[in-house]
């Protein structure tokens, strides 16, 4: 596989899943977000073959309630009064990459948005208002400290983006238009890595699309202001579920 450059600071890491991110030798541990925990909050109960879909949800909740909710009042009681998450996490809707599980985030720790390919569109009061309202609420009302955009391996949305042909008709009502948010990243990968195989280009694009989303976050005035004042940090991430690795870099 070809080597490639992904914009990153000196604090970039590759950490085994479930292992806290090591501190940079040039800065204290508290200066960087530690996005992994030693264990996830819960693991979903094993699905019984032939179980009714609705019953699966009910049994899953009962398992959560008896194993987690009832046993951790110190965690859940304060949440009844309100939330004060430290992170806002943008993650893919892919069923394999639930950020609460893969990053071990506790209830109340992360205000989370999930969509196709973890895209963050640029500021636009007439489009993507669902995303814009979530960012505004997280930053202005909840006062989150860290905005995290997490891409992942074998992302179908990224593959769809890289497969788009100029002038070709869309196959879906919404998907192609949505992933075109990452068009700049696609062109960059096709220009700089034209000679590498398609699958390798996809792997590179998974990270470059995160960089586009980080840039797009700065088009929201309250995010730009928070970064300038040092009250907000922007972090890119990539979850490789094939090899069990999690990479982060700071904007």
Secondary structure, 3 states (H helix, E strand, C coil): CCCCCCCCCCCCEEEECCCCCCCCCCCCHHHCCCCCCCCCCCCCCCCCCCCCHHHHHHHHHHHHHHHHHCCCHHHHHHHCCCCCCCEEEEEECCCCCCHHHHCCCCCCCEEEEEEHHHCCCCCCCCCCHHHHHHHHHHHHHCCCCEEEEEEECCCHHHHHHHHCCCCCCCCCCCHHHHHHHHHHHHHHHHHHCCCCCHHHHHHHHHHHHHHHHHHHHCCCHHHHHHHHHCCCEEEEEEEECCCCEEEEEEC
